[in-house]
């Protein structure tokens, strides 16, 4: 796969959303769609398309990231549980396909959450978020920056660069 892959370039330059932080092997990006408050994309920092080809150190780093990110979301927004998905289906809608290994991290909420004056509801709690056909929630850049800042109060990253800039 070429490093010119459009999706990989967007991830690499953090144009897929707000960069929250990174570890040695992973980028943590606040997803543009915040229907579920705190939804992130966790993308591998090297060019890879197959989950089975992750290196042992990348798995170990990911394991630590999962613990830290889930803990931070519980503290920040009182998340009930979390969905993790490594889907990459949309990369195969194009010819040639251009997948890049990444995870979708979706906090789930049994009860509505209020943040920064807005109520976030999880209308399909207990089911896949794929049941939710509502349009994405449009939030201003400032609002998304506030979400990022709130997550960073609780997200403690020790490897890689912890990007706390706004």
DSSP file (Angstrom, degrees, kcal/mol; ACC not computed):
  #  RESIDUE AA STRUCTURE BP1 BP2  ACC     N-H-->O    O-->H-N    N-H-->O    O-->H-N    TCO  KAPPA ALPHA  PHI   PSI    X-CA   Y-CA   Z-CA
    1    1 A X              0   0    0      0, 0.0     2,-0.2     0, 0.0    97,-0.1   0.000 360.0 360.0 360.0 138.8    0.0    0.0    0.0
    2    2 A X    >   -     0   0    0      1,-0.1     3,-1.6     2,-0.0     0, 0.0  -0.533 360.0-131.5 -82.3 145.1    1.3    3.4   -0.9
    3    3 A X  T 3  S+     0   0    0      1,-0.3    -1,-0.1    -2,-0.2     6,-0.0   0.557 102.9  76.3 -70.4  -6.1    1.8    6.1    1.8
    4    4 A X  T 3   +     0   0    0      4,-0.1    -1,-0.3     5,-0.0     5,-0.1   0.480  63.2 134.3 -81.4  -0.7   -0.1    8.4   -0.6
    5    5 A X    <>  -     0   0    0     -3,-1.6     4,-2.5     1,-0.1     5,-0.2  -0.265  58.5-137.0 -49.8 125.1   -3.3    6.7    0.5
    6    6 A X  H  > S+     0   0    0      1,-0.2     4,-2.3     2,-0.2     5,-0.2   0.893 100.6  48.9 -57.0 -44.9   -5.8    9.6    1.1
    7    7 A X  H  > S+     0   0    0     91,-0.2     4,-2.4     1,-0.2    -1,-0.2   0.933 111.6  48.9 -63.9 -44.8   -7.2    8.1    4.4
    8    8 A X  H  > S+     0   0    0      1,-0.2     4,-3.2     2,-0.2    -1,-0.2   0.904 110.9  51.0 -61.4 -40.8   -3.7    7.4    5.8
    9    9 A X  H  X S+     0   0    0     -4,-2.5     4,-2.1     2,-0.2     6,-0.2   0.899 109.3  50.3 -64.1 -40.1   -2.6   11.0    4.9
   10   10 A X  H  <>S+     0   0    0     -4,-2.3     5,-2.8    -5,-0.2     6,-0.6   0.921 114.8  44.0 -63.6 -42.8   -5.7   12.4    6.7
   11   11 A X  H ><5S+     0   0    0     -4,-2.4     3,-1.6     3,-0.2    -2,-0.2   0.943 112.6  52.2 -64.6 -47.5   -5.0   10.3    9.8
   12   12 A X  H 3<5S+     0   0    0     -4,-3.2    -2,-0.2     1,-0.3    -1,-0.2   0.854 114.9  40.9 -60.6 -36.8   -1.3   11.1    9.7
   13   13 A X  T 3<5S-     0   0    0     -4,-2.1    -1,-0.3    -5,-0.2    -2,-0.2   0.299 112.4-119.4 -96.7  10.0   -1.9   14.9    9.5
   14   14 A X  T < 5S+     0   0    0     -3,-1.6     3,-0.5    -4,-0.1     5,-0.3   0.794  71.7 133.5  62.4  32.3   -4.7   14.7   12.0
   15   15 A X      < +     0   0    0     -5,-2.8    -4,-0.2    -6,-0.2    -1,-0.1   0.402  53.0  77.5 -92.7   3.5   -7.3   16.0    9.6
   16   16 A X  S    S-     0   0    0     -6,-0.6    16,-0.6     1,-0.2     2,-0.3   0.654 116.3 -49.9 -84.0 -15.3   -9.9   13.3   10.6
   17   17 A X  E    S-A   31   0A   0     -3,-0.5     2,-0.6    14,-0.1    -1,-0.2  -0.963  88.9 -31.2 172.5-163.5  -10.8   15.1   13.8
   18   18 A X  E     -A   30   0A   0     12,-1.3    12,-3.6    -2,-0.3     2,-0.4  -0.692  57.4-128.6 -82.1 120.0   -9.2   16.7   16.8
   19   19 A X  E     +A   29   0A   0     -2,-0.6    10,-0.2    -5,-0.3     3,-0.1  -0.552  28.1 178.7 -66.7 124.5   -6.0   15.0   17.9
   20   20 A X  E     -     0   0A   0      8,-3.1     2,-0.3     1,-0.4     9,-0.2   0.845  55.4 -60.4 -92.6 -44.8   -6.3   14.2   21.6
   21   21 A X  E     -A   28   0A   0      7,-1.4     7,-2.9   141,-0.1    -1,-0.4  -0.970  46.7-125.3 179.8-174.3   -2.9   12.5   22.1
   22   22 A X  E     -A   27   0A   0    139,-1.2     5,-0.2    -2,-0.3     2,-0.2  -0.989   3.1-151.8-152.8 158.9   -0.7    9.7   21.0
   23   23 A X        -     0   0    0      3,-2.6   138,-0.4    -2,-0.3   137,-0.2  -0.486  54.5 -77.9-113.4-169.9    1.2    6.7   22.3
   24   24 A X  S    S+     0   0    0     -2,-0.2   136,-0.1     1,-0.2    34,-0.1   0.870 129.1  15.3 -59.9 -35.9    4.3    5.2   20.8
   25   25 A X  S    S+     0   0    0     32,-0.1    20,-2.7    33,-0.1     2,-0.3   0.532 118.7  60.6-117.7  -8.7    2.2    3.3   18.2
   26   26 A X  E     - B   0  44A   0     18,-0.2    -3,-2.6    19,-0.1     2,-0.4  -0.938  56.6-146.5-132.8 144.9   -1.3    4.9   18.1
   27   27 A X  E     -AB  22  43A   0     16,-2.9    16,-1.9    -2,-0.3     2,-0.6  -0.890  14.7-150.9-101.6 138.8   -3.0    8.2   17.5
   28   28 A X  E     -AB  21  42A   0     -7,-2.9    -8,-3.1    -2,-0.4    -7,-1.4  -0.959  21.0-178.9-112.4 117.1   -6.1    9.1   19.5
   29   29 A X  E     -AB  19  41A   0     12,-2.8    12,-2.7    -2,-0.6     2,-0.6  -0.960  30.4-125.8-124.6 128.3   -8.4   11.4   17.5
   30   30 A X  E     -AB  18  40A   0    -12,-3.6   -12,-1.3    -2,-0.4    10,-0.3  -0.625  38.5-124.9 -71.3 118.0  -11.8   12.8   18.6
   31   31 A X  E     -A   17   0A   0      8,-2.0   -14,-0.1    -2,-0.6     7,-0.1  -0.279   8.1-125.0 -66.1 148.5  -14.1   11.8   15.8
   32   32 A X  S    S+     0   0    0    -16,-0.6     2,-0.7     1,-0.1   107,-0.3   0.863  98.1  70.9 -60.7 -35.9  -16.1   14.5   14.0
   33   33 A X        +     0   0    0      1,-0.1     3,-0.3   103,-0.1    -2,-0.1  -0.754  57.2 174.0 -88.8 113.0  -19.4   12.7   14.9
   34   34 A X        +     0   0    0     -2,-0.7     3,-0.1   103,-0.6    -1,-0.1  -0.121  34.4 127.5-110.7  34.2  -20.1   13.0   18.6
   35   35 A X  S    S+     0   0    0      1,-0.3     2,-0.7   102,-0.1    -1,-0.2   0.897  85.0  43.2 -55.3 -37.7  -23.6   11.4   18.7
   36   36 A X  S >  S-     0   0    0     -3,-0.3     3,-1.8    86,-0.1    71,-0.3  -0.937 111.0-117.9-106.9 108.4  -22.0    9.3   21.4
   37   37 A X  T 3  S+     0   0    0     -2,-0.7    70,-0.2     1,-0.3    -2,-0.1  -0.155  95.5  20.5 -52.0 127.0  -20.0   11.8   23.5
   38   38 A X  T 3  S+     0   0    0      1,-0.3    -1,-0.3    -7,-0.1    -4,-0.1   0.493  79.5 164.0  92.9   5.7  -16.3   11.0   23.4
   39   39 A X    <   +     0   0    0     -3,-1.8    -8,-2.0    68,-0.1     2,-0.3  -0.343  15.4 179.2 -59.1 132.6  -16.3    8.9   20.3
   40   40 A X  E     -BC  30 105A   0     65,-2.5    65,-2.8   -10,-0.3     2,-0.4  -0.868  31.4-133.8-132.1 163.3  -12.7    8.5   19.0
   41   41 A X  E     -BC  29 104A   0    -12,-2.7   -12,-2.8    -2,-0.3     2,-0.6  -0.985  16.9-159.9-113.1 131.6  -10.7    6.9   16.2
   42   42 A X  E     -BC  28 103A   0     61,-2.5    61,-2.6    -2,-0.4     2,-0.4  -0.944  18.5-172.7-114.8 108.8   -7.6    5.2   17.4
   43   43 A X  E     -BC  27 102A   0    -16,-1.9   -16,-2.9    -2,-0.6    59,-0.2  -0.833  26.1-115.0-112.9 139.2   -5.2    4.8   14.4
   44   44 A X  E     -B   26   0A   0     57,-2.1   -18,-0.2    -2,-0.4     4,-0.1  -0.428  20.8-137.3 -65.9 140.9   -2.0    3.0   14.0
   45   45 A X  S    S+     0   0    0    -20,-2.7     2,-0.3    -2,-0.1   -19,-0.1   0.379  82.3  60.0 -86.9   4.3    1.0    5.3   13.3
   46   46 A X  S    S-     0   0    0    -21,-0.3     2,-0.6    55,-0.1    55,-0.2  -0.882 100.4 -87.0-125.6 164.2    2.5    3.2   10.6
   47   47 A X        +     0   0    0     -2,-0.3     2,-0.3    53,-0.1    53,-0.1  -0.575  67.7 136.3 -72.8 112.3    1.1    2.0    7.3
   48   48 A X        -     0   0    0     -2,-0.6    53,-3.1    -4,-0.1    -4,-0.1  -0.978  32.0-178.6-156.4 146.4   -0.8   -1.3    7.9
   49   49 A X        +     0   0    0     -2,-0.3     2,-0.5    51,-0.2    51,-0.1   0.510  65.3  74.6-122.1 -10.7   -4.1   -2.7    6.7
   50   50 A X    >   -     0   0    0      1,-0.1     3,-1.4    51,-0.1    -1,-0.1  -0.918  58.5-155.1-114.2 126.1   -4.3   -6.1    8.4
   51   51 A X  G >  S+     0   0    0     -2,-0.5     3,-1.6     1,-0.3    -1,-0.1   0.863  97.7  61.3 -59.6 -37.5   -5.1   -6.5   12.1
   52   52 A X  G 3  S+     0   0    0      1,-0.3    -1,-0.3     0, 0.0    -2,-0.0   0.605  96.8  61.3 -68.2 -10.7   -3.3   -9.9   12.1
   53   53 A X  G <  S+     0   0    0     -3,-1.4    -1,-0.3     2,-0.0    -2,-0.2   0.270  72.3 125.5-102.3  11.5   -0.1   -8.1   11.1
   54   54 A X    <   -     0   0    0     -3,-1.6     2,-0.2     1,-0.1    -3,-0.0  -0.442  62.6-120.4 -64.9 143.9    0.1   -6.0   14.2
   55   55 A X    >>  -     0   0    0     -2,-0.1     4,-2.2     1,-0.1     3,-0.7  -0.499  22.1-110.0 -82.7 156.1    3.5   -6.3   16.0
   56   56 A X  H 3> S+     0   0    0      1,-0.3     4,-2.4     2,-0.2     5,-0.2   0.882 119.9  51.8 -54.4 -41.9    3.6   -7.6   19.6
   57   57 A X  H 3> S+     0   0    0      1,-0.2     4,-2.1     2,-0.2    -1,-0.3   0.813 107.8  52.4 -68.5 -28.7    4.7   -4.2   20.9
   58   58 A X  H <> S+     0   0    0     -3,-0.7     4,-2.5     2,-0.2    -2,-0.2   0.896 110.3  48.0 -71.6 -40.4    1.7   -2.5   19.0
   59   59 A X  H  X S+     0   0    0     -4,-2.2     4,-2.6     2,-0.2    -2,-0.2   0.924 112.6  49.1 -62.3 -44.3   -0.7   -4.9   20.7
   60   60 A X  H  X S+     0   0    0     -4,-2.4     4,-1.8     2,-0.2    -2,-0.2   0.917 112.8  46.8 -62.8 -43.7    0.9   -4.3   24.1
   61   61 A X  H  X S+     0   0    0     -4,-2.1     4,-2.3     1,-0.2    -1,-0.2   0.899 112.2  50.9 -64.1 -41.3    0.7   -0.5   23.5
   62   62 A X  H  X S+     0   0    0     -4,-2.5     4,-2.8     2,-0.2    -2,-0.2   0.904 106.2  55.4 -63.7 -41.3   -2.9   -0.8   22.4
   63   63 A X  H  X S+     0   0    0     -4,-2.6     4,-1.7     1,-0.2    -1,-0.2   0.915 110.8  44.4 -58.0 -44.5   -3.8   -2.9   25.5
   64   64 A X  H  X S+     0   0    0     -4,-1.8     4,-2.3     1,-0.2    -1,-0.2   0.892 111.7  53.4 -67.5 -39.4   -2.6   -0.1   27.7
   65   65 A X  H  X S+     0   0    0     -4,-2.3     4,-3.2     2,-0.2     5,-0.3   0.907 105.7  53.9 -62.0 -42.4   -4.3    2.6   25.6
   66   66 A X  H  X S+     0   0    0     -4,-2.8     4,-2.5     1,-0.2     5,-0.3   0.938 110.2  46.9 -56.9 -48.9   -7.6    0.7   25.9
   67   67 A X  H  X S+     0   0    0     -4,-1.7     4,-2.0     1,-0.2    -1,-0.2   0.920 116.5  43.7 -60.3 -45.0   -7.4    0.7   29.7
   68   68 A X  H  X S+     0   0    0     -4,-2.3     4,-2.4     2,-0.2    -2,-0.2   0.901 115.3  47.0 -69.7 -41.8   -6.4    4.4   29.9
   69   69 A X  H  X S+     0   0    0     -4,-3.2     4,-2.2     2,-0.2    -2,-0.2   0.920 113.9  47.0 -69.5 -43.2   -9.0    5.6   27.4
   70   70 A X  H  X S+     0   0    0     -4,-2.5     4,-2.1    -5,-0.3    -1,-0.2   0.918 113.7  49.0 -63.7 -42.6  -11.9    3.6   28.9
   71   71 A X  H  X S+     0   0    0     -4,-2.0     4,-2.1    -5,-0.3    -2,-0.2   0.919 110.9  50.4 -62.0 -43.9  -10.9    4.8   32.4
   72   72 A X  H  X S+     0   0    0     -4,-2.4     4,-2.9     1,-0.2    -1,-0.2   0.899 110.4  49.2 -62.0 -41.4  -10.7    8.4   31.2
   73   73 A X  H  X S+     0   0    0     -4,-2.2     4,-2.6     2,-0.2     6,-0.9   0.862 108.9  52.6 -69.5 -35.2  -14.1    8.3   29.6
   74   74 A X  H  X S+     0   0    0     -4,-2.1     4,-1.5     4,-0.2    -1,-0.2   0.934 115.9  40.7 -62.5 -44.3  -15.7    6.8   32.7
   75   75 A X  H  < S+     0   0    0     -4,-2.1    -2,-0.2    -5,-0.2    -1,-0.2   0.895 120.1  43.8 -70.8 -40.6  -14.3    9.7   34.8
   76   76 A X  H  < S+     0   0    0     -4,-2.9    -2,-0.2    -5,-0.2    -3,-0.2   0.902 137.2   4.2 -73.0 -42.4  -15.0   12.4   32.2
   77   77 A X  H  < S-     0   0    0     -4,-2.6    -3,-0.2    -5,-0.2    -2,-0.2   0.338  92.0-113.7-132.0   5.0  -18.5   11.5   31.1
   78   78 A X     <  -     0   0    0     -4,-1.5    -4,-0.2    -5,-0.5    -3,-0.1   0.906  43.9-166.7  59.6  43.8  -19.7    8.5   33.3
   79   79 A X        -     0   0    0     -6,-0.9    30,-0.2    -9,-0.1    -1,-0.1  -0.314  17.7-148.1 -60.3 143.6  -19.8    6.1   30.3
   80   80 A X        -     0   0    0     28,-2.7     2,-0.3     1,-0.3    29,-0.2   0.918  68.8 -33.9 -81.0 -48.1  -21.6    2.9   31.0
   81   81 A X  E     -D  108   0A   0     27,-1.1    27,-3.1    25,-0.0     2,-0.3  -0.884  63.8-112.2-158.7-172.4  -19.5    0.7   28.7
   82   82 A X  E     -D  107   0A   0     -2,-0.3     2,-0.4    25,-0.2    25,-0.2  -0.977   5.3-148.0-139.7 144.8  -17.7    0.9   25.4
   83   83 A X  E     -D  106   0A   0     23,-2.5    23,-3.0    -2,-0.3     2,-0.4  -0.939  15.0-169.1-107.2 135.2  -17.8   -0.5   21.8
   84   84 A X  E     +D  105   0A   0     -2,-0.4     2,-0.4    21,-0.2    21,-0.2  -0.992   9.3 178.1-120.8 130.8  -14.6   -1.1   19.9
   85   85 A X  E     -D  104   0A   0     19,-2.1    19,-3.3    -2,-0.4     2,-0.5  -0.997  25.0-170.2-138.6 136.4  -14.7   -1.8   16.2
   86   86 A X        +     0   0    0     -2,-0.4    17,-0.1    17,-0.2   -35,-0.1  -0.773  38.4 142.3-117.7  81.4  -12.1   -2.4   13.6
   87   87 A X        +     0   0    0     -2,-0.5    -1,-0.1    15,-0.1    16,-0.1   0.959  22.2 174.6 -94.9 -60.4  -14.3   -2.3   10.5
   88   88 A X    >   +     0   0    0     -3,-0.1     3,-0.7     1,-0.1     4,-0.4   0.631  32.1 136.3  60.5  18.4  -12.5   -0.6    7.6
   89   89 A X  G >   +     0   0    0      1,-0.2     3,-1.9     2,-0.2     4,-0.1   0.890  61.6  59.8 -62.4 -40.8  -15.5   -1.5    5.3
   90   90 A X  G >  S+     0   0    0      1,-0.3     3,-1.6     2,-0.2     4,-0.3   0.770  92.4  68.0 -64.4 -23.8  -15.7    1.9    3.6
   91   91 A X  G X  S+     0   0    0     -3,-0.7     7,-1.1     1,-0.3     3,-0.6   0.758  97.1  55.5 -63.9 -22.2  -12.1    1.6    2.3
   92   92 A X  G <  S+     0   0    0     -3,-1.9    -1,-0.3    -4,-0.4    -2,-0.2   0.327  85.3  79.3 -95.9   7.4  -13.3   -1.2    0.0
   93   93 A X  G <  S+     0   0    0     -3,-1.6     2,-0.3    -4,-0.1    -1,-0.2   0.588  89.9  66.8 -83.7 -11.0  -16.0    0.9   -1.6
   94   94 A X  S <  S-     0   0    0     -3,-0.6     2,-0.5    -4,-0.3     4,-0.0  -0.765  90.6-107.7-108.7 155.5  -13.2    2.4   -3.8
   95   95 A X  S    S+     0   0    0     -2,-0.3     2,-0.1     1,-0.3    -3,-0.1  -0.966 111.4  28.7-126.5 114.3  -11.1    0.7   -6.4
   96   96 A X  S    S-     0   0    0     -2,-0.5    -1,-0.3    -5,-0.1    -3,-0.1   0.494 103.4-133.0 -79.5 151.7   -8.3    0.3   -5.6
   97   97 A X        -     0   0    0     -2,-0.1    -5,-0.2    -5,-0.1    -6,-0.1  -0.340  15.5-162.3 -68.4 153.5   -9.2    0.0   -1.9
   98   98 A X        +     0   0    0     -7,-1.1   -91,-0.2   -97,-0.1   -90,-0.2  -0.507  17.1 174.2-137.5  66.4   -7.1    2.0    0.5
   99   99 A X        -     0   0    0     -8,-0.1     2,-0.4    -2,-0.1   -49,-0.1  -0.405  11.4-169.6 -76.3 151.9   -7.5    0.7    4.1
  100  100 A X        -     0   0    0    -51,-0.1   -51,-0.2    -2,-0.1     2,-0.2  -0.983  33.9-105.6-138.7 131.7   -5.5    1.8    7.1
  101  101 A X        +     0   0    0    -53,-3.1   -57,-2.1    -2,-0.4     2,-0.3  -0.343  59.6 139.6 -63.0 120.4   -5.7    0.0   10.4
  102  102 A X  E     -C   43   0A   0    -59,-0.2     2,-0.4    -2,-0.2   -59,-0.2  -0.980  40.0-132.9-155.6 160.2   -7.8    1.9   12.9
  103  103 A X  E     -C   42   0A   0    -61,-2.6   -61,-2.5    -2,-0.3     2,-0.6  -0.906  12.2-137.2-116.8 145.0  -10.3    1.3   15.7
  104  104 A X  E     -CD  41  85A   0    -19,-3.3   -19,-2.1    -2,-0.4     2,-0.6  -0.921  19.2-162.3 -97.9 124.7  -13.6    3.1   16.3
  105  105 A X  E     -CD  40  84A   0    -65,-2.8   -65,-2.5    -2,-0.6     2,-0.6  -0.944  10.8-179.7-111.6 115.0  -14.0    3.7   20.0
  106  106 A X  E     - D   0  83A   0    -23,-3.0   -23,-2.5    -2,-0.6     2,-0.1  -0.919  17.7-147.9-123.9 106.3  -17.6    4.5   21.0
  107  107 A X  E     - D   0  82A   0     -2,-0.6     2,-0.4   -71,-0.3   -25,-0.2  -0.474  18.5-147.4 -66.0 142.2  -18.6    5.2   24.6
  108  108 A X  E     - D   0  81A   0    -27,-3.1   -28,-2.7    -2,-0.1   -27,-1.1  -0.892   8.3-157.7-116.9 146.5  -22.1    4.0   25.4
  109  109 A X        -     0   0    0     -2,-0.4    13,-0.3   -30,-0.2    16,-0.2  -0.973  19.8-170.4-132.8 120.0  -24.5    5.6   27.9
  110  110 A X  S    S+     0   0    0     -2,-0.5     2,-0.3    11,-0.1    -1,-0.1   0.862  86.5  37.0 -70.3 -36.0  -27.4    4.1   29.7
  111  111 A X  S    S-     0   0    0      1,-0.1   -31,-0.1    10,-0.1    -1,-0.1  -0.853  99.7 -93.3-117.0 151.1  -28.4    7.6   30.9
  112  112 A X        -     0   0    0     -2,-0.3     2,-0.4     9,-0.1     9,-0.2  -0.260  39.2-143.9 -58.3 149.8  -28.3   10.9   29.1
  113  113 A X  E     -E  120   0B   0      7,-2.9     7,-3.6    -4,-0.1     2,-0.5  -0.965   3.2-149.7-120.8 133.7  -25.2   13.0   29.7
  114  114 A X  E     +E  119   0B   0     -2,-0.4     2,-0.4     5,-0.2     5,-0.2  -0.895  23.6 167.0-101.3 129.4  -25.0   16.7   30.0
  115  115 A X  E >   -E  118   0B   0      3,-2.8     3,-1.9    -2,-0.5    32,-0.1  -0.967  66.1 -13.8-143.0 127.6  -21.8   18.4   28.9
  116  116 A X  T 3  S-     0   0    0     -2,-0.4     3,-0.1     1,-0.3    31,-0.0   0.837 128.9 -51.0  55.3  37.1  -21.1   22.1   28.3
  117  117 A X  T 3  S+     0   0    0      1,-0.2     2,-0.4     0, 0.0    -1,-0.3   0.484 117.5 106.7  82.8   3.1  -24.9   22.9   28.3
  118  118 A X  E <   -E  115   0B   0     -3,-1.9    -3,-2.8     2,-0.0     2,-0.5  -0.929  63.0-135.6-118.1 140.5  -25.8   20.1   25.8
  119  119 A X  E     -E  114   0B   0     -2,-0.4     2,-0.5    -5,-0.2    -5,-0.2  -0.827  15.6-161.8 -94.8 127.7  -27.6   16.8   26.5
  120  120 A X  E     -E  113   0B   0     -7,-3.6    -7,-2.9    -2,-0.5     2,-0.4  -0.948   9.5-171.2-109.8 126.3  -26.2   13.8   24.8
  121  121 A X        -     0   0    0     -2,-0.5     2,-0.8    -9,-0.2     3,-0.1  -0.903  22.4-144.6-118.5 145.1  -28.5   10.7   24.6
  122  122 A X    >   -     0   0    0     -2,-0.4     3,-1.6   -13,-0.3   -86,-0.1  -0.798  21.1-177.1-107.1  86.6  -27.6    7.2   23.5
  123  123 A X  T 3  S+     0   0    0     -2,-0.8    -1,-0.1     1,-0.3     6,-0.0   0.663  78.8  42.8 -66.7 -16.7  -30.9    6.3   21.7
  124  124 A X  T >  S+     0   0    0      3,-0.1     3,-2.3    -3,-0.1    -1,-0.3  -0.073  77.1 160.8-118.8  34.9  -29.9    2.7   20.9
  125  125 A X  T <  S+     0   0    0     -3,-1.6     3,-0.1     1,-0.3   -15,-0.0  -0.299  70.3  28.1 -54.6 136.1  -28.2    1.8   24.2
  126  126 A X  T 3  S+     0   0    0      1,-0.4    -1,-0.3     0, 0.0     2,-0.3   0.382 117.2  71.9  88.5  -3.1  -28.1   -2.0   24.4
  127  127 A X  S <  S-     0   0    0     -3,-2.3    -1,-0.4     1,-0.0    -3,-0.1  -0.823  98.0 -75.1-130.9 171.6  -27.9   -2.3   20.6
  128  128 A X    >   -     0   0    0     -2,-0.3     3,-1.8     1,-0.1     4,-0.2  -0.404  36.7-126.2 -64.0 144.1  -25.3   -1.6   17.9
  129  129 A X  G >  S+     0   0    0      1,-0.3     3,-1.4     2,-0.2    -1,-0.1   0.636 104.1  81.2 -66.3 -11.5  -24.9    2.1   17.2
  130  130 A X  G 3  S+     0   0    0      1,-0.3    -1,-0.3    -6,-0.1    -2,-0.0   0.685  79.9  66.7 -67.6 -16.0  -25.5    1.1   13.5
  131  131 A X  G <  S+     0   0    0     -3,-1.8     2,-0.8    -7,-0.1    -1,-0.3   0.724  81.0  90.5 -72.9 -20.9  -29.2    1.2   14.5
  132  132 A X    <   +     0   0    0     -3,-1.4    -1,-0.0    -4,-0.2    -8,-0.0  -0.675  46.6 169.9 -82.2 109.6  -29.0    4.9   14.9
  133  133 A X        +     0   0    0     -2,-0.8    -1,-0.2     2,-0.0     3,-0.1   0.223  34.3 125.4-103.0  11.9  -29.8    6.5   11.6
  134  134 A X  S    S-     0   0    0      1,-0.1     3,-0.1     3,-0.0   -99,-0.1  -0.356  71.3 -98.5 -66.1 152.4  -29.9   10.1   13.0
  135  135 A X        -     0   0    0      1,-0.1    -1,-0.1  -100,-0.0     3,-0.1  -0.337  50.7 -84.5 -67.3 155.8  -27.7   12.6   11.3
  136  136 A X        -     0   0    0      1,-0.1     2,-0.5    -3,-0.1    -1,-0.1  -0.242  47.5-106.2 -57.0 148.6  -24.3   13.4   12.9
  137  137 A X        -     0   0    0     -3,-0.1     2,-0.7     1,-0.0  -103,-0.6  -0.672  30.2-137.0 -78.1 126.8  -24.5   16.0   15.6
  138  138 A X        +     0   0    0     -2,-0.5     2,-0.4  -105,-0.1  -105,-0.1  -0.778  29.3 176.6 -87.7 118.2  -22.9   19.2   14.4
  139  139 A X        -     0   0    0     -2,-0.7    -2,-0.0  -107,-0.3     0, 0.0  -0.935  29.8-112.7-120.7 145.3  -20.7   20.8   17.0
  140  140 A X     >  -     0   0    0     -2,-0.4     4,-2.3     1,-0.1     5,-0.2  -0.267  29.8-110.8 -68.7 161.5  -18.5   23.9   16.7
  141  141 A X  H  > S+     0   0    0      1,-0.2     4,-2.2     2,-0.2     5,-0.1   0.885 120.8  54.2 -59.0 -38.7  -14.8   23.6   16.8
  142  142 A X  H  > S+     0   0    0      2,-0.2     4,-1.8     1,-0.2    -1,-0.2   0.903 107.1  49.9 -63.8 -40.7  -14.8   25.3   20.2
  143  143 A X  H  > S+     0   0    0      2,-0.2     4,-2.0     1,-0.2    -2,-0.2   0.927 111.2  48.6 -64.0 -44.5  -17.3   22.7   21.6
  144  144 A X  H  X S+     0   0    0     -4,-2.3     4,-2.5     1,-0.2    -1,-0.2   0.866 108.3  54.8 -64.0 -35.3  -15.1   19.9   20.3
  145  145 A X  H  X S+     0   0    0     -4,-2.2     4,-2.6     2,-0.2    -1,-0.2   0.878 106.4  51.9 -64.1 -36.5  -12.1   21.5   21.8
  146  146 A X  H  X S+     0   0    0     -4,-1.8     4,-2.2     2,-0.2    -2,-0.2   0.889 108.7  50.2 -66.6 -39.0  -13.9   21.6   25.2
  147  147 A X  H  X S+     0   0    0     -4,-2.0     4,-2.4     2,-0.2    -2,-0.2   0.948 111.8  48.6 -60.8 -48.0  -14.6   17.9   24.9
  148  148 A X  H  X S+     0   0    0     -4,-2.5     4,-2.5     1,-0.2    -2,-0.2   0.928 110.9  49.6 -58.5 -48.0  -11.0   17.2   24.1
  149  149 A X  H  X S+     0   0    0     -4,-2.6     4,-0.9     1,-0.2    -1,-0.2   0.891 110.6  50.8 -59.3 -40.3   -9.8   19.3   27.1
  150  150 A X  H  < S+     0   0    0     -4,-2.2     3,-0.5     1,-0.2     4,-0.5   0.904 110.6  48.1 -67.3 -40.6  -12.2   17.5   29.4
  151  151 A X  H >X S+     0   0    0     -4,-2.4     3,-1.8     1,-0.2     4,-1.7   0.918 107.0  57.4 -62.7 -42.8  -10.9   14.1   28.2
  152  152 A X  H 3< S+     0   0    0     -4,-2.5    -1,-0.2     1,-0.3    -2,-0.2   0.703  91.7  70.0 -65.8 -19.4   -7.3   15.2   28.7
  153  153 A X  T 3< S+     0   0    0     -4,-0.9    -1,-0.3    -3,-0.5    -2,-0.2   0.814 116.6  23.7 -61.7 -28.2   -8.0   16.0   32.4
  154  154 A X  T <4 S+     0   0    0     -3,-1.8     2,-0.8    -4,-0.5    -2,-0.2   0.586  99.4  94.6-115.3 -17.1   -8.3   12.2   32.9
  155  155 A X     <  -     0   0    0     -4,-1.7     2,-0.7   -83,-0.1   -86,-0.1  -0.719  53.0-169.9 -87.6 111.7   -6.3   10.7   30.0
  156  156 A X        -     0   0    0     -2,-0.8     2,-0.4   -88,-0.1   -84,-0.0  -0.883   5.8-179.0-107.1 107.1   -2.8   10.0   31.2
  157  157 A X        +     0   0    0     -2,-0.7     5,-0.1     1,-0.1  -134,-0.1  -0.898  12.1 173.6-108.8 133.2   -0.4    9.0   28.4
  158  158 A X        +     0   0    0     -2,-0.4     2,-0.3     3,-0.1    -1,-0.1   0.676  61.6  60.2-112.4 -24.4    3.2    8.1   29.2
  159  159 A X  S    S+     0   0    0      2,-0.1  -137,-0.1   -98,-0.1  -134,-0.1  -0.789 102.2   6.7-106.5 153.4    4.6    6.9   25.9
  160  160 A X  S    S-     0   0    0     -2,-0.3     2,-0.5  -137,-0.2  -136,-0.2  -0.295 112.2 -39.1  73.1-166.4    4.7    8.9   22.7
  161  161 A X        -     0   0    0   -138,-0.4  -139,-1.2    -2,-0.0     2,-1.0  -0.824  47.1-147.2 -97.7 130.2    3.7   12.6   22.8
  162  162 A X        -     0   0    0     -2,-0.5     2,-0.9  -141,-0.2  -141,-0.1  -0.832  19.1-153.7 -94.0  99.1    0.8   13.6   25.0
  163  163 A X        +     0   0    0     -2,-1.0    -2,-0.0     1,-0.2     0, 0.0  -0.648  28.4 162.3 -82.7 104.8   -0.5   16.5   22.9
  164  164 A X        +     0   0    0     -2,-0.9    -1,-0.2  -143,-0.0     2,-0.1   0.198  33.0 121.6-106.8  14.1   -2.3   18.9   25.3
  165  165 A X              0   0    0      1,-0.1    -2,-0.0  -145,-0.0     0, 0.0  -0.414 360.0 360.0 -74.0 156.0   -2.4   21.9   23.0
  166  166 A X              0   0    0     -2,-0.1    -1,-0.1   -18,-0.0   -17,-0.1   0.428 360.0 360.0-101.4 360.0   -5.7   23.3   22.1
